[in-house]
Amino acid sequence: MSVVGRGMARRLCQQVRAASTAAEGATAATAESREKAVADALAREEQAAEERKRMRELKQHTLEEINKLNKVPSVLINQRLAKLQAELDNLPQNKVKQLDEELEEFLMNNMNLPIKKIVNRPWAKNLIDSQGKLKFDDHSTKLASTTSFNEFPNLQPTPDYKGYSEQELYLRQLQHQRQTAALGSKLKNVYKPRNDAVKPQSIGDITVSSLLAAGCHLGHAPSSWRPTTHRFIYGEYKGVHIIDLNETMVALKRAANVVKGVAKKGGIILYVGTGKLNFHQHRVLEEAATRSGGYYIAKRWIPGTITNFLEVTKHTATASIDGSSTSRVEVDMADNASGKAITDNSLLKPDLVVLINPVENRNCIDECTKARVPTIGLCDTDMEPSLLTYPIPANDDSVRSQALITGVLSKAAEEGRAERHALFNDYKKAQEERGQASM
């Protein structure tokens, strides 16, 4: 090898050794800094543990002193207080003010009271502004940061060199929601199914979108389709018939006008929807009957309830379900009992029957047809619409669909009932005025 080659190799070796030495130094410095950071964190954790231990001992000592003080007679305490007050009166005012400031500083730094409790303390009056709000100066801000965990006494803060615990992550998520929950767009006109039974909409507020959201457009499979419902069908999608909601809107408006007219004339409205262990359906019927001042059957339609009334009601003519005696009385147009009892056993048949699942209540439909009682019912694609007086093409298997349509009908009955009460009150008022004028 030549002299030039040996010189180049020597310089290359020197550069490699210098680079390796620098890398080892950097690694050592990184490890040293890491060890120093861990040691500092451990020292802070030990210091925090000692501080907590000291505060626990101070609290225990304070409780012991308070217990001792409670056992001291009140006469001695009053004497001691009078002596301390005399000593304070002898001290200069600047000394007393300095003592108050030191006590306030001690309470603010060591007691760690929440801000909502600090406002009610007499020694914190200087922290309250003229509007009754807490002044957020450096001292109160520091106090707020140190007492952030006082609302959660069981929370264990993790040291700096460890990650957040599950509790801390949950609290951070709650804080983030408080700050950002009101940001962004605001949702309006949101469909809430629970309001269909409790707070139903009137027929003027119902739209095709409302019916679509309630699932009124879903029919049955073509295998169970009745050809007489072809005028209600919009089409077929994935093996299911789709009901035309425009036809549903027309039929629902017609049925709402009928219900409103019957309620306005003082007619009896009966809601029928039998189902086994269906609490939601039962609640829909109960709310509708209460709203319209009618009646409902939610468990089972007894055959002969209308056509064989005397035999069916033979065992329930003198006693109700709760054991109390019942009697039929006459009511006026304001639904108030007139005091005149009905002694004969004549049939009081309903003036209108609303069925939410007519397929399962064919006996009810047959009896209404024989007794010439008009019926309103949800007509699905497997139901014969000619059996109902006012069919409403809609899904009769969905609780949302039943709740929406029943709620709309009961709302119409409530409006008719309110109009009847208003007219009757005007009539009674006019009669009273006429009687007074004649006297």
Phi, psi and omega in degrees: 000141181283170180293323180294318180296318179296324179294319179293319179296321180296317179295322178297319178296320179296320179294320179295318179295323179294319179295317179295321178297320179294320179295318178297322178294319179294319178297317179296320180294320178295315178297321179294319179293323178295315179297323179294318180295318178295319179296319178296318180296318177297321179295319178294322179295318177296321178295320178294322178295318177296323179294318178296320178297319179295320179292324176296317178295321178295319178294318178296319178295322178295318178297320178296318179295322179294319177298319177296320181293327179292334180275350180282138178299150182292333179294317179294324179294318179295322177295318179295318179295320178296322178294317178295322179294322177295320178294322178293324179294330179282340181282155175294154182294326179293327177293318178296319178295319177297321178295319177298319179295321179293320177295320177297318179297321179295316180295320182291326185270330189250330183283331177055053178278148175296157183296325181293337177269336180292326184298327183273001181273136181294333180280000179249019181295330180287351178268357182256132181277187183291336180272003179082016180253155181282132178285126182265071175274188183296323184291314181291327177294320177296320179295320179296322179290327181279339181255018181292335181266001180289337176289339180235084187294336181273002180282132178253107180294140178271150178293171185293328186276001177247160179283172179291143175280174180295323178295315180294321178296322178294319179293323177294323177295319177297318179296321178295322178293322178297325184276331188243358184293327182275358181276160177090198184282155178250130181277134179229156179055047180276136180283122178241108184299331183294339181279348181295327181266325185270314181234073184289159178270156175281168183294335178286341180265352182280135178233174176296327178295322178296317178294322179293320179294330179277355179080025180288347186273350185276124177255209181250177178290154180300338181293332179254022184278139173260126184300338182288349179263017185294331182286347178266352188266129178274323181176194181230137181218119178053046176077017180227135177286139178255126182277140178285112184287341174294320175295324178296319179296317180297313181293324180292320177295319178296316180293323178296321177295323178294314180296319179296320179293320179295316179294326179291327179276359179086022181284163179266124180250129181241127177257130183234127176200083184279137178198146182274120174055040178254093184293321183295319178295320178299317180294321179299315180294319181296316179296319181294317180294321179294321183291320184265001180069031181248210183225166180212154174233119187242345185258302185203136174271115181282122180301131182095011181298326179257314185281333180233058189297318185295320181287322182290321184264016181295322183272351181242017184281333184246353182217142178264187183294319182277004176094350181281149180288145182236154176207151180268126180236160179271140179239154179272187183287351175261014179064028176255139181295130180274350180090356180265117182277152177260111187268334182281166182259034179291154183282127173258086183277153179291152176274342179203137178240128178250120181248129179262344171221076186292339180296322180276358184232052179292329178297320178296319180294319180296318180292322177295324179293318180292324181271003179058046176258123179294148183232147172234132183207157175282122184252105177275179183287351176256013182248144177278110185291338182289345178283341182258144178289316179231086180284143177242106181294113181193167178286119181262003179261346182267132178294325179295317179296317178297317181295319182296309184290318178296322177296320179295317180295318179293329176294320176296321177295323178295321178295316177296322178296319179295320177296320178296317179297321180295317179295320180293321178295320176297321179295316179295321178296319178295322177296318179296317179296322179293321178295319178295323180292323180290331178285000000 
